[in-house]
Amino acid sequence: MRGATGSTRTSGATRTSSSTRTFALAALGIYAASRLLSGLLIRSVIPLQVPNGWTGDPVTYLGMTVLWDGTWYRRIAEHGYPATLPVDALGQVQQSEWAFYPLFPLLARALMTVTGLGFPAVASTLALVLGAVAAVLIALLLRRWLPDRLALVALACWCTYLATPTLQLAYTESMALALLAAFLALVLRRSWWAAAAVALVLGLARPIALPLAIVGLAACLQRWHGRRAQPLRRGEATAMAAMLASCGIAGLLWPGLAWLGTGIPDAYTQTMSAWRAGHEIHAFTPWWHNARFFFGDVWGPVLLVVLPVLYLVVVLGPWARPVDLVVRVWLLAYPLYLGAVLDPISSTYRYLLPLFPVAAILVGWGRGHRVLGPLWWGLLLAVNVATQVWWVRHLLVYYPPASWPP
């Protein structure tokens, strides 16, 4: 039966046949198996990795986990943030730790102090554990829209997505995904105060406050629209306003702390610009230029139109209706945000990890087909594993003197 939010509800008999605890353990098993697969893939490319200042010599699995952005988080954990913004001879701001949010590296630093272990061991383990939390929370969300078995299939598809090796590297994705899944679940349950707290924490973990605020606003509007059928509880409007305010504060929190830390009001923006072409942030236009650069003047614009249209068909089509409306708002707001603030590079694959509800839609296409369903799900998993092999070999590995980042 389809509820007021458009989500699929399963019968009580279905739920009692597989308890939440059993379901969560199954989700953990899928996550563990996928991380074992990714770990073996990472180990397989160690011979391809030239020893460098990131990995150390000889190259080990732990050394591979601190490649690329992992080294920035390592600097923060071991030395903190610089008191001033580094500049070149012309006074132009250079890349620095201020571009990276503090919650993950500072938590790693605390664990390093407690355990006495080095950053590679602590950070990769922390990411792996937080990824397990994220996987369970995501599975429980998928369970809102799919029967248990298909929810686990959808989780497996997400866990094998090409960029999921990030979940065991010294990156913030695991932490951000756990917090995002918690925020979505709390908003859907209308636990506004708890969602407000999670939003504030996310403000120190990942720069996704703007699309998060859009989701929060959609949830509030949906609740307001249904107030006649279900009157607002006492104080609920205040809690909703607090949740929206927390999303706004979350967006300003780290830029404000960067200002306090350096004395420069736009320290965060200037630092982020150091990673952009021409040291300037432009909304949307880099996608046009990069598409033409990588795919040519004809196919570049074609792909730039066709791929978003296909995505919109997936997210807005009738097959997506079981997914809560508020979550579908996230599936629209987050890619729009990425288009506005990012230059499209190889890291875009990693930035798509928060679109995990898409897995429920894709897996749902095979629902009800005894033969075509398993074939479709098997194809999804096969494509994911094959592309993950490519991602580990060609993006995770650093090929000097320059290489595309994961």
C-alpha positions as CSV (number, residue, x, y, z in Angstrom):
1,M,0.0,0.0,0.0
2,R,1.3,3.4,-0.9
3,G,1.4,5.9,1.9
4,A,0.8,9.7,1.9
5,T,4.4,10.4,1.1
6,G,4.4,8.0,-1.8
7,S,6.6,5.4,-0.1
8,T,6.0,1.7,-0.5
9,R,4.8,0.0,2.7
10,T,5.2,-3.7,3.1
11,S,2.8,-5.9,5.1
12,G,3.4,-6.7,8.8
13,A,3.8,-10.4,7.8
14,T,6.7,-9.5,5.6
15,R,8.4,-7.5,8.3
16,T,8.0,-10.1,11.0
17,S,9.6,-12.7,8.7
18,S,12.8,-10.8,8.8
19,S,13.5,-8.8,11.9
20,T,15.3,-5.5,11.9
21,R,18.2,-7.1,13.6
22,T,18.5,-9.9,11.1
23,F,18.1,-7.4,8.2
24,A,20.8,-5.1,9.7
25,L,23.2,-8.1,10.1
26,A,22.5,-9.1,6.4
27,A,23.3,-5.5,5.4
28,L,26.6,-5.6,7.4
29,G,27.4,-8.9,5.6
30,I,26.9,-7.3,2.2
31,Y,29.0,-4.3,3.2
32,A,31.8,-6.5,4.5
33,A,31.9,-8.6,1.4
34,S,32.0,-5.5,-0.8
35,R,34.8,-4.0,1.2
36,L,36.7,-7.2,1.0
37,L,36.3,-7.1,-2.8
38,S,37.5,-3.5,-2.9
39,G,40.4,-4.3,-0.6
40,L,41.6,-7.1,-2.9
41,L,41.3,-4.7,-5.8
42,I,43.4,-2.1,-4.0
43,R,46.0,-4.7,-3.1
44,S,46.1,-5.9,-6.7
45,V,47.3,-2.5,-7.9
46,I,50.1,-2.0,-5.3
47,P,52.7,-3.1,-7.9
48,L,51.5,-0.4,-10.2
49,Q,52.0,2.4,-7.6
50,V,55.3,4.1,-7.7
51,P,56.5,4.9,-4.2
52,N,56.1,8.5,-3.3
53,G,55.7,10.9,-0.4
54,W,52.1,9.9,0.1
55,T,52.5,6.1,0.2
56,G,56.0,5.7,1.6
57,D,58.5,3.1,0.4
58,P,57.7,0.2,0.0
59,V,54.1,0.8,-1.0
60,T,51.6,-1.0,1.3
61,Y,47.8,-1.3,1.5
62,L,47.7,1.3,4.3
63,G,49.9,3.6,2.2
64,M,47.3,3.3,-0.6
65,T,44.6,4.5,1.7
66,V,46.2,7.9,2.2
67,L,46.8,8.8,-1.4
68,W,45.4,12.1,-2.8
69,D,43.1,13.9,-0.4
70,G,44.0,11.4,2.3
71,T,47.3,13.2,2.7
72,W,45.5,16.5,3.3
73,Y,43.5,14.9,6.1
74,R,46.7,13.4,7.4
75,R,48.3,16.9,7.6
76,I,45.3,18.2,9.5
77,A,45.3,15.3,11.9
78,E,49.1,15.5,12.6
79,H,49.7,19.3,12.4
80,G,46.3,21.1,12.4
81,Y,45.4,24.0,10.1
82,P,47.8,26.7,9.1
83,A,47.4,30.1,10.8
84,T,47.6,31.9,7.5
85,L,46.6,31.2,3.9
86,P,49.6,30.2,1.8
87,V,50.2,32.4,-1.2
88,D,52.6,32.4,-4.2
89,A,55.0,35.1,-5.2
90,L,52.2,37.0,-6.8
91,G,50.0,36.9,-3.7
92,Q,47.6,34.4,-5.1
93,V,46.1,31.9,-2.5
94,Q,47.4,28.4,-2.9
95,Q,45.9,25.0,-2.1
96,S,45.8,24.3,1.7
97,E,44.2,22.4,4.5
98,W,41.4,25.0,4.8
99,A,39.5,23.5,1.9
100,F,39.0,20.3,4.0
101,Y,36.3,20.0,6.7
102,P,37.6,19.2,10.1
103,L,35.4,16.5,11.7
104,F,37.0,13.4,10.2
105,P,40.7,14.4,10.6
106,L,40.2,15.7,14.2
107,L,38.3,12.6,15.2
108,A,41.2,10.6,13.6
109,R,43.6,12.7,15.6
110,A,41.8,11.9,18.9
111,L,41.8,8.1,18.1
112,M,45.5,8.4,17.2
113,T,46.2,9.8,20.7
114,V,44.2,7.1,22.4
115,T,45.5,4.1,20.4
116,G,49.0,5.3,19.6
117,L,48.6,4.2,16.0
118,G,49.5,6.2,13.0
119,F,47.1,8.1,10.7
120,P,46.9,5.5,7.9
121,A,45.7,2.7,10.2
122,V,43.4,4.9,12.3
123,A,41.8,6.8,9.4
124,S,41.2,3.9,7.1
125,T,39.7,1.9,10.0
126,L,37.6,4.9,11.0
127,A,36.3,5.3,7.5
128,L,35.6,1.5,7.3
129,V,33.6,1.5,10.5
130,L,31.6,4.7,9.6
131,G,30.9,3.1,6.2
132,A,29.4,0.1,8.0
133,V,27.1,2.5,10.0
134,A,26.2,4.3,6.7
135,A,25.4,0.9,5.0
136,V,23.0,-0.1,7.7
137,L,21.3,3.3,7.8
138,I,21.0,3.2,4.0
139,A,19.7,-0.3,4.0
140,L,17.0,0.7,6.5
141,L,16.0,3.6,4.2
142,L,15.9,1.3,1.2
143,R,13.7,-1.0,3.2
144,R,11.0,1.8,3.3
145,W,10.6,1.5,-0.5
146,L,11.4,-2.2,-1.2
147,P,10.8,-5.6,0.3
148,D,13.7,-6.8,2.4
149,R,15.3,-9.0,-0.2
150,L,15.2,-6.3,-2.9
151,A,16.4,-3.7,-0.4
152,L,19.5,-5.9,0.2
153,V,20.0,-6.3,-3.6
154,A,19.8,-2.5,-3.9
155,L,22.4,-2.1,-1.1
156,A,24.7,-4.6,-2.8
157,C,24.4,-2.5,-6.0
158,W,25.3,0.7,-4.1
159,C,28.1,-1.0,-2.2
160,T,29.8,-2.2,-5.4
161,Y,29.4,1.2,-7.2
162,L,32.7,2.1,-8.8
163,A,33.8,4.8,-6.3
164,T,32.9,2.8,-3.1
165,P,36.6,1.9,-2.4
166,T,36.5,5.4,-1.0
167,L,34.7,4.0,2.0
168,Q,37.9,2.4,3.2
169,L,40.3,5.2,2.4
170,A,41.2,8.2,4.6
171,Y,38.3,10.2,3.1
172,T,35.2,11.8,4.7
173,E,32.7,10.0,2.4
174,S,31.8,7.3,5.0
175,M,31.2,9.9,7.7
176,A,29.1,12.2,5.5
177,L,27.0,9.3,4.1
178,A,26.2,8.0,7.6
179,L,25.2,11.5,8.7
180,L,23.2,12.1,5.5
181,A,21.3,8.8,5.8
182,A,20.6,9.7,9.4
183,F,19.3,13.1,8.5
184,L,17.0,11.7,5.8
185,A,15.6,9.1,8.1
186,L,15.0,11.6,10.9
187,V,13.2,14.0,8.5
188,L,11.0,11.3,7.2
189,R,10.2,10.3,10.8
190,R,9.6,14.0,11.5
191,S,12.1,14.0,14.3
192,W,12.9,17.6,13.7
193,W,15.1,18.4,16.6
194,A,17.3,15.3,16.0
195,A,17.6,16.2,12.3
196,A,18.7,19.7,13.3
197,A,21.5,18.3,15.4
198,V,22.7,16.0,12.6
199,A,22.6,18.9,10.2
200,L,24.9,20.9,12.4
201,V,27.3,18.0,12.7
202,L,27.3,17.7,8.9
203,G,28.3,21.3,8.7
204,L,31.7,20.2,10.0
205,A,31.9,17.1,7.9
206,R,31.0,17.9,4.3
207,P,29.9,21.0,2.3
208,I,26.3,19.8,1.4
209,A,24.3,22.1,3.6
210,L,22.5,23.9,0.7
211,P,20.9,20.8,-0.9
212,L,20.2,19.6,2.6
213,A,18.3,22.8,3.4
214,I,16.2,22.3,0.2
215,V,15.3,18.8,1.4
216,G,14.5,20.1,4.9
217,L,12.3,22.8,3.3
218,A,10.5,20.2,1.2
219,A,9.8,18.1,4.3
220,C,8.4,21.1,6.2
221,L,6.2,22.1,3.3
222,Q,4.9,18.5,3.0
223,R,4.2,18.4,6.7
224,W,2.4,21.8,6.5
225,H,0.3,20.7,3.6
226,G,-0.9,17.7,5.6
227,R,-1.7,19.6,8.7
228,R,-5.5,19.3,8.2
229,A,-5.4,15.5,8.1
230,Q,-2.8,15.4,10.9
231,P,-2.7,18.6,13.0
232,L,0.7,19.9,14.0
233,R,1.8,18.9,17.4
234,R,2.5,21.5,20.0
235,G,5.9,23.0,19.3
236,E,6.4,21.1,16.1
237,A,6.4,24.2,14.0
238,T,9.2,25.5,16.2
239,A,11.2,22.3,15.8
240,M,10.7,22.5,12.0
241,A,12.0,26.1,12.0
242,A,15.0,25.0,14.1
243,M,15.8,22.3,11.7
244,L,15.8,24.7,8.8
245,A,17.9,27.2,10.8
246,S,20.4,24.4,11.6
247,C,20.8,23.7,7.9
248,G,21.5,27.3,7.2
249,I,24.0,27.5,10.1
250,A,25.7,24.3,8.9
251,G,26.4,26.0,5.5
252,L,28.1,28.9,7.3
253,L,29.8,27.0,10.0
254,W,33.1,26.0,8.4
255,P,33.6,29.1,6.3
256,G,33.1,31.1,9.5
257,L,35.6,29.0,11.4
258,A,38.1,29.5,8.5
259,W,37.6,33.2,8.8
260,L,38.3,33.0,12.6
261,G,41.3,30.8,12.0
262,T,43.0,33.0,9.4
263,G,41.5,36.4,9.9
264,I,40.3,36.5,6.3
265,P,36.5,36.7,5.8
266,D,36.5,34.6,2.6
267,A,39.4,32.3,3.4
268,Y,37.4,29.2,2.6
269,T,36.2,30.5,-0.8
270,Q,39.6,31.7,-1.7
271,T,41.1,28.3,-0.8
272,M,38.5,26.4,-2.8
273,S,39.2,28.7,-5.8
274,A,42.8,27.5,-5.7
275,W,41.6,24.1,-7.1
276,R,39.6,25.7,-9.9
277,A,40.8,26.6,-13.4
278,G,41.9,30.2,-13.3
279,H,41.5,30.3,-9.6
280,E,37.8,31.2,-10.0
281,I,34.6,29.4,-9.2
282,H,32.0,29.5,-12.0
283,A,28.5,28.0,-11.9
284,F,27.7,25.4,-14.5
285,T,29.8,26.8,-17.4
286,P,32.8,24.5,-16.6
287,W,30.7,21.5,-17.5
288,W,30.2,22.8,-21.0
289,H,33.9,23.5,-21.5
290,N,35.0,20.2,-20.0
291,A,32.5,18.2,-22.0
292,R,33.8,19.7,-25.2
293,F,37.4,19.2,-24.1
294,F,37.0,15.5,-23.3
295,F,34.4,14.4,-25.9
296,G,34.7,16.9,-28.7
297,D,32.5,19.8,-29.9
298,V,29.8,17.4,-31.1
299,W,29.6,14.6,-28.6
300,G,30.4,16.7,-25.6
301,P,27.3,18.9,-25.8
302,V,25.2,15.8,-26.8
303,L,26.3,13.9,-23.7
304,L,25.8,17.0,-21.6
305,V,22.1,17.1,-22.6
306,V,21.4,13.3,-22.9
307,L,22.8,12.2,-19.5
308,P,20.9,14.7,-17.4
309,V,17.7,13.9,-19.3
310,L,18.1,10.2,-18.7
311,Y,18.8,10.9,-15.0
312,L,15.6,13.0,-14.8
313,V,13.6,10.2,-16.5
314,V,14.9,7.7,-13.8
315,V,14.2,10.0,-10.9
316,L,10.9,11.5,-12.0
317,G,9.3,8.5,-13.8
318,P,6.4,6.6,-12.4
319,W,8.8,3.8,-11.3
320,A,10.3,6.3,-8.8
321,R,7.1,6.9,-6.9
322,P,7.7,4.4,-4.2
323,V,10.6,6.6,-3.0
324,D,9.5,9.3,-0.6
325,L,8.9,12.6,-2.2
326,V,11.4,14.3,0.2
327,V,14.1,11.9,-0.8
328,R,13.4,12.5,-4.5
329,V,13.9,16.2,-3.8
330,W,17.4,15.3,-2.6
331,L,18.0,13.3,-5.8
332,L,17.3,16.6,-7.7
333,A,18.8,19.2,-5.4
334,Y,22.2,17.5,-4.8
335,P,23.2,17.1,-8.5
336,L,22.0,20.6,-9.2
337,Y,24.3,21.8,-6.4
338,L,27.2,19.8,-7.8
339,G,26.7,21.4,-11.2
340,A,26.7,24.8,-9.6
341,V,29.8,24.5,-7.4
342,L,32.1,21.9,-9.1
343,D,34.3,21.8,-12.1
344,P,33.6,18.3,-13.6
345,I,36.6,16.1,-13.1
346,S,37.3,12.5,-12.3
347,S,36.3,13.0,-8.6
348,T,32.7,13.5,-9.8
349,Y,32.3,9.7,-9.6
350,R,33.0,9.9,-5.9
351,Y,30.7,12.9,-5.4
352,L,27.8,10.8,-6.7
353,L,27.9,8.3,-3.7
354,P,25.2,10.3,-1.8
355,L,22.7,9.5,-4.6
356,F,22.2,6.0,-3.1
357,P,18.3,6.1,-3.3
358,V,18.8,5.7,-7.1
359,A,19.7,2.1,-6.3
360,A,16.2,1.5,-5.1
361,I,14.7,2.8,-8.3
362,L,17.0,0.8,-10.6
363,V,16.5,-2.4,-8.6
364,G,12.8,-1.8,-8.6
365,W,12.7,-2.1,-12.4
366,G,13.3,-5.9,-12.0
367,R,10.6,-6.3,-9.4
368,G,8.0,-8.9,-10.2
369,H,10.0,-10.6,-12.9
370,R,11.3,-14.1,-11.9
371,V,13.7,-14.3,-14.8
372,L,14.4,-10.8,-16.0
373,G,14.7,-9.4,-12.4
374,P,17.7,-11.5,-11.4
375,L,19.3,-11.0,-14.8
376,W,18.9,-7.2,-14.5
377,W,20.3,-7.2,-10.9
378,G,23.2,-9.4,-12.0
379,L,23.9,-7.0,-14.9
380,L,23.9,-4.0,-12.5
381,L,26.4,-5.8,-10.1
382,A,28.6,-6.9,-13.0
383,V,28.8,-3.4,-14.4
384,N,29.6,-2.0,-11.0
385,V,32.4,-4.4,-10.3
386,A,33.9,-4.0,-13.8
387,T,33.9,-0.2,-13.5
388,Q,35.3,-0.4,-9.9
389,V,38.3,-2.3,-11.3
390,W,38.8,0.6,-13.7
391,W,38.4,3.2,-11.0
392,V,41.0,1.6,-8.7
393,R,43.5,1.0,-11.5
394,H,43.2,4.3,-13.3
395,L,42.1,6.8,-10.7
396,L,43.2,5.6,-7.3
397,V,46.7,4.8,-8.5
398,Y,48.9,7.9,-8.9
399,Y,50.9,7.8,-12.1
400,P,53.6,10.5,-11.9
401,P,54.2,13.2,-12.9
402,A,50.4,13.9,-13.1
403,S,47.3,11.8,-12.8
404,W,43.5,12.1,-12.5
405,P,42.4,12.1,-8.9
406,P,39.7,9.7,-7.5
